[in-house]
Amino acid sequence: MTFALSEYHQQKKEEFRRFAAAELDSGSEFPWTNLNRAAAKGYMGLPLPKEWGGGGEDFLTYILLIEAVSAVCASTGVIMAVHTSVGTYPLFLYGRDEQKKRYLEKLARGEMLGAFALTETGAGSDAAAITTTATRVKGGYRINGCKIFITGGGEADLYTVFALVSPPGGRRAMAVFLVEKGAPGLEVSPPERKMGLNRSATTALYFNDLFVPEENRLGEEGAGFGIAMSLLDGGRIGIAAQGLGLAGACLDYTAALLKKRIEADIEVGQGSLFTLADLSARKQAAALLTYRAAVVKGCGRRCTGQASMAKLFSTDLAVEAAARCLDLAGLEGMSDNNPLARYFRDAKVTQIYEGSNQIQRIVIARELHGG
């Protein structure tokens, strides 16, 4: 048993840090520049096999990438995480060869951007409650319904869409479909005005009698719920890494700020240093939880409890670290130009998406008694 990153993983972590610091920007527009730079490095499909255009790296290496990117631009981090874990992996795991040949290599290389369309009004944490329907017609299906809070909505090239095959039949009727950007019958709402992650377009998708050919169904009819559930662990570890990156960014900024004050002979109370010490210790604990979950998943073992613990701990830490560091920064932290203000706004949603932290507590409790 070892609690240290291997030499290889440490080298990759430093590589990703240099990339994020030198090549990523944190502007206000949808971060296509960042995504294109990541694609040029081979980072948009890092854990996917090389035969399909990916980087062939293990899951831990991918998680180190999301952590590093999120520390500089959390919007770019979540777009990359969604693109990889739930936008591309379903196709890799469940797609037929002809589907993979058509889409997977382009997704893995970053030539296409993937998105995931499951959430609906009344069907957030309870995925089985979706009402979007796919009615069988000659040659395929007609999809009707609405999805909400779609990361990359309007920008993504390929949507993985979940719908109930008509006539309705509960969970067993759920199926998954690959829908291309611009398909007739697909309408995208204007982006949501959000508190944070403002570079990541978040929209609703409206399906108005949209035709999907039979060959664009992913897996069998009735497999949709199982496909959705199988992706949760990887997605949650990715958001844990995002929280870890944000917490680290808060600590790095605040440590540098306090050091500058000390060098300028401005009094810094011991309590401020104790706050940073406590947060730093908890960040190390969050890293151990997140990296452990990534290693377990990379070994092909069930990691539901580990993923939920990592997501819960890391994202709660991100919010607390942002709040406490804002306290230490004082009035200068209140400026929109101060990165701590952005970290604070970006951190909150990590507690909510990919299963709220209340849901993570339920999952962990069930794991404890084998329920």
Backbone hydrogen bonds, N-H to C=O, Kabsch-Sander energy under -0.5 kcal/mol:
donor,donor_aa,acceptor,acceptor_aa,energy
10,Q,6,S,-2.6
11,Q,7,E,-2.1
12,K,8,Y,-2.4
13,K,9,H,-2.5
14,E,10,Q,-2.1
15,E,11,Q,-2.3
16,F,12,K,-2.7
17,R,13,K,-2.2
18,R,14,E,-2.4
19,F,15,E,-2.3
20,A,16,F,-2.8
21,A,17,R,-2.6
22,A,18,R,-2.4
23,E,19,F,-2.7
24,L,19,F,-0.6
24,L,20,A,-1.1
32,W,30,F,-2.6
35,L,31,P,-2.4
36,N,32,W,-2.9
37,R,33,T,-2.1
38,A,34,N,-2.4
39,A,35,L,-2.5
40,A,36,N,-2.2
41,K,37,R,-1.0
42,G,39,A,-1.4
43,Y,38,A,-2.8
46,L,43,Y,-0.9
48,L,45,G,-1.8
52,W,49,P,-1.4
53,G,50,K,-2.0
54,G,49,P,-2.4
55,G,45,G,-2.0
56,G,48,L,-3.0
57,E,46,L,-2.6
62,Y,58,D,-1.6
63,I,59,F,-2.1
64,L,60,L,-2.2
65,L,61,T,-1.6
66,I,62,Y,-2.1
67,E,63,I,-2.2
68,A,64,L,-2.1
69,V,65,L,-2.7
70,S,66,I,-2.3
71,A,67,E,-1.3
72,V,68,A,-0.6
72,V,69,V,-1.2
73,C,69,V,-3.1
77,G,73,C,-2.1
78,V,74,A,-2.4
79,I,75,S,-2.0
80,M,76,T,-2.5
81,A,77,G,-2.2
82,V,78,V,-2.7
83,H,79,I,-2.6
84,T,80,M,-2.1
85,S,81,A,-2.9
86,V,82,V,-1.4
87,G,82,V,-1.9
88,T,84,T,-0.6
89,Y,84,T,-1.7
91,L,88,T,-0.6
92,F,88,T,-1.8
93,L,89,Y,-3.1
94,Y,90,P,-2.6
95,G,91,L,-1.7
100,K,96,R,-2.5
101,K,97,D,-2.6
102,R,98,E,-1.4
103,Y,99,Q,-2.2
104,L,99,Q,-0.6
104,L,100,K,-0.8
105,E,100,K,-1.1
107,L,103,Y,-2.2
108,A,104,L,-2.9
109,R,105,E,-1.8
110,G,107,L,-1.1
111,E,106,K,-2.3
112,M,106,K,-1.5
115,A,158,L,-2.2
117,A,160,T,-3.2
118,L,116,F,-0.7
120,E,123,A,-1.8
123,A,120,E,-2.3
127,A,125,S,-1.1
129,A,126,D,-1.8
130,I,127,A,-1.3
133,T,144,N,-2.6
134,A,164,L,-2.6
135,T,142,R,-2.8
136,R,166,S,-0.5
137,V,140,G,-2.4
140,G,137,V,-2.0
141,Y,212,V,-2.3
142,R,135,T,-2.2
143,I,141,Y,-0.5
143,I,210,L,-3.1
144,N,133,T,-2.3
145,G,207,F,-1.8
147,K,205,L,-2.5
148,I,119,T,-2.2
150,I,203,T,-3.0
151,T,149,F,-0.7
152,G,201,A,-2.9
153,G,150,I,-1.9
153,G,201,A,-0.9
155,E,152,G,-1.8
156,A,152,G,-2.8
157,D,113,L,-2.5
158,L,113,L,-1.7
159,Y,179,V,-3.0
160,T,115,A,-2.1
161,V,159,Y,-0.8
161,V,177,F,-3.1
162,F,117,A,-1.9
163,A,175,A,-2.4
164,L,132,T,-3.2
165,V,163,A,-0.5
165,V,173,A,-2.6
166,S,134,A,-2.0
172,R,169,G,-0.6
173,A,170,G,-1.5
174,M,171,R,-1.9
175,A,163,A,-3.2
176,V,218,L,-0.6
177,F,161,V,-2.8
178,L,216,N,-2.8
179,V,159,Y,-2.7
179,V,177,F,-0.7
181,K,157,D,-2.3
183,A,180,E,-1.6
186,L,183,A,-2.1
187,E,185,G,-0.6
187,E,206,Y,-2.6
189,S,204,A,-2.3
192,E,202,T,-3.4
194,K,192,E,-0.8
200,S,197,L,-1.3
201,A,199,R,-0.7
203,T,150,I,-1.6
205,L,147,K,-2.7
206,Y,187,E,-3.3
207,F,145,G,-3.0
208,N,185,G,-3.0
208,N,206,Y,-0.6
209,D,207,F,-0.7
210,L,143,I,-2.1
211,F,184,P,-0.5
212,V,141,Y,-2.6
214,E,139,G,-2.5
216,N,213,P,-2.3
217,R,214,E,-1.8
218,L,176,V,-2.9
219,G,217,R,-0.7
222,G,174,M,-1.1
223,A,220,E,-2.0
224,G,174,M,-2.6
225,F,171,R,-0.6
227,I,223,A,-2.2
228,A,224,G,-2.5
229,M,225,F,-2.5
230,S,226,G,-1.9
231,L,227,I,-0.8
231,L,228,A,-1.0
232,L,229,M,-1.0
235,G,231,L,-2.0
236,R,232,L,-2.7
237,I,233,D,-2.1
238,G,234,G,-1.8
239,I,235,G,-1.8
240,A,236,R,-2.1
241,A,237,I,-2.1
242,Q,238,G,-1.7
243,G,239,I,-2.6
244,L,240,A,-2.4
245,G,241,A,-2.4
246,L,242,Q,-2.3
247,A,243,G,-2.6
248,G,244,L,-2.3
249,A,245,G,-2.2
250,C,246,L,-2.2
251,L,247,A,-2.2
252,D,248,G,-2.7
253,Y,249,A,-2.3
254,T,250,C,-2.3
255,A,251,L,-2.7
256,A,252,D,-1.9
257,L,253,Y,-2.0
258,L,254,T,-2.7
259,K,255,A,-2.1
260,K,256,A,-2.1
261,R,257,L,-1.9
262,I,258,L,-2.5
263,E,259,K,-2.4
264,A,260,K,-1.1
265,D,262,I,-1.7
266,I,261,R,-3.0
267,E,265,D,-0.5
269,G,267,E,-0.5
272,S,269,G,-0.8
273,L,269,G,-1.2
274,F,270,Q,-2.4
275,T,271,G,-2.1
276,L,272,S,-1.9
277,A,273,L,-2.2
278,D,274,F,-2.7
279,L,275,T,-2.4
280,S,276,L,-2.5
281,A,277,A,-2.2
282,R,278,D,-2.1
283,K,279,L,-2.1
284,Q,280,S,-1.8
285,A,281,A,-1.7
286,A,282,R,-2.5
287,A,283,K,-2.5
288,L,284,Q,-2.2
289,L,285,A,-2.2
290,T,286,A,-2.6
291,Y,287,A,-3.1
292,R,288,L,-2.1
293,A,289,L,-2.1
294,A,290,T,-2.1
295,V,291,Y,-2.4
296,V,292,R,-2.7
297,K,293,A,-2.4
298,G,294,A,-2.5
299,C,295,V,-1.3
300,G,297,K,-2.0
301,R,296,V,-1.8
307,A,303,C,-3.0
308,S,304,T,-2.2
309,M,305,G,-2.4
310,A,306,Q,-2.4
311,K,307,A,-2.5
312,L,308,S,-2.7
313,F,309,M,-2.6
314,S,310,A,-2.4
315,T,311,K,-1.9
316,D,312,L,-1.9
317,L,313,F,-2.0
318,A,314,S,-2.0
319,V,315,T,-1.8
320,E,316,D,-2.2
321,A,317,L,-3.4
322,A,318,A,-2.1
323,A,319,V,-2.2
324,R,320,E,-3.0
325,C,321,A,-2.5
326,L,322,A,-1.8
327,D,323,A,-1.8
328,L,324,R,-1.8
329,A,325,C,-2.1
330,G,326,L,-1.8
332,E,329,A,-0.7
333,G,330,G,-1.5
334,M,331,L,-1.8
335,S,332,E,-0.9
338,N,335,S,-1.7
341,A,338,N,-1.1
342,R,338,N,-1.0
343,Y,339,P,-2.9
344,F,340,L,-2.5
345,R,341,A,-1.9
346,D,342,R,-2.8
347,A,343,Y,-2.4
348,K,344,F,-1.2
349,V,345,R,-0.6
350,T,347,A,-1.4
351,Q,347,A,-0.5
351,Q,348,K,-1.6
352,I,349,V,-1.6
353,Y,349,V,-2.4
357,N,351,Q,-2.1
360,Q,356,S,-1.9
361,R,357,N,-1.6
362,I,358,Q,-1.6
363,V,359,I,-2.6
364,I,360,Q,-2.7
365,A,361,R,-2.4
366,R,362,I,-2.3
367,E,363,V,-2.3
368,L,364,I,-1.8
369,H,365,A,-1.2
370,G,367,E,-0.6
371,G,366,R,-2.7
